[in-house]
Amino acid sequence: MNRRTVIFALVLAVVASGGYAAWPRYGDLRGFEPAEIAELETAMWRDHYEKRYLALFGHLYQM
C-alpha cells in the first residue's frame, strides 16, 4: 500500500468512529436485566483470564 491509501484509511476510520460516538443513544433502566448483565460480566472475566481480548471487546460492546 502506498502512503496515500494508508492516510485515507486512517482518516476514514477516524471519521467513522467520530460519527459513531456522536450518534445519539438512549438508555432505558426499565429494560435492565440483572441476570443477563451477570452472564456478560462473567463471560468478560473468562475472556480476560484466557487472554481472548477480541471476545472481551465483543462482550463489552454487547453490554
Secondary structure, 3 states (H helix, E strand, C coil): CCHHHHHHHHHHHHHHHHHHHHCCCCCCHHHCCHHHHHHHHHHHHHHHHCCCHHHHHHHHHHC
